[in-house]
């Protein structure tokens, strides 16, 4: 029996090889609470993250993919508990966060703190 083009396209081991590659290259043996994607273009931006203890739609991570930190856009948590742009009136002791954007579509996906930890909250979580 002669093989067809469909026979050559089918690979019953492809899923196992893809899962092994993702485990070794993206997760690097770590456990993750979710895989995060940009809400605007849906590109995956984080593979290893931890869900916030109180806010289920917020995550923190040490590394991201397809993200850029905007050094010139600085934010602080205001009296209301929400992120606000840093101004001259901002107290000197306030923790400053830098804006994090998707590098593909420039959607705002979160902020980064001075320690290099990403706080991602405008994301789509999946697994």
N, C-alpha and C positions, 0 to 999 in steps of 0.2 A: 504494500500500500504506500503510495507516495504522500509525503508530508505537504500540508498546505501552509500558506502564510500564517494562518491562525495557529497552527501547531508550533511554529517557530516563535510566536509572540508569547505563548503561555509558558510560565515558569513556576512550577509548584513549590520551589524553594525561595522564591523572591521575597515573600513576606518575612521569612525567618532571617534572611540575610539583611533586609532593611531594618528589622528590629535590632539585630546585633550591631549594625553600624550606628544606629541612633543611640543605643546604650553606650557604646564605646566613645563616640565622638561628641554627642550632645549632652548626655546625662553624666558621663564619666563616672559611673557607679554611684551617683548621688540619688537621693530620693527627692521627688518634687511633688508639691501639692497640685500643680497645674502646668499646662503649657499655655503661655500667654500670646495673644495675637493683637495686632493693631486693630482698633474698632473701625477704622476708616477703610484701609486697604486689605486687611486680614493677613498681612505677612506675619509670620511667627517672629516674636521678638524676645522670648525668654523660655528656656527649657528647664531650668532649675530655679525654683522659687519657693518661698514659704508664705502661706496665707496668714494675714493679720489675725491676731487673737480675737479682737473685738469686731472688726469690720470685714465681713466675708468677701467683699469685692475689692479688697486691697491686698497687695502682695509686696514682699521685699525680696531683692535678689542681689547677688554680688557681680553678676555679669548679664549682659544682654546682647542680642544680635539685632542688626538693622536699626540701631538707635544712635542718636547724637545728643550730646549734652550741650546746651546753649549757655555758655559761660556768662554771657552778658545779661541774661534774664534771671534775676535773683528774686526769691520769694521767702517769706517768713510766715509762721502761723500767727494770725492776728488774735485779738481778744475773743472773737467769735469761734475760734478753733478752726477756721478755714484759712487756706493759703491766700496770702495777699502779696502784692508786689512790695519789694523792699524799698523804703523811702528814706529820706534824711531823718525823719522822725522815728525810725525803727530803733529800738534800744540796742546798744552796742553788744549786749550779751545774748541777743536773740540768735537762735540757730538758723543759718542761711541754707537754702536749698536752691539748686540750679535746675532749670527746666530740662526735661528729657522729651525729645521728639522722635517719631518714627522717621528714619532716614529715607524711606521710600515716598511718603506722602506728607510729611511734616505735621502729622496729627500729634497733639500733646498727649503723651501717655503717662507721664508721672514726673517725679523730681528725683534728684540725687543729692545726698547729704555730703558733708565735708569728709566723711570717712569712706566715700565711694560706694555707699549702699544705695541701690535704686529702690525707690518707693513708687510702685506702679499701681495706678488706680483707674485709669481710663483705658481699660483693656478688656478683651474678650478671653475668658478662661475656658479651657477645655482640657481634655486628657487623652 
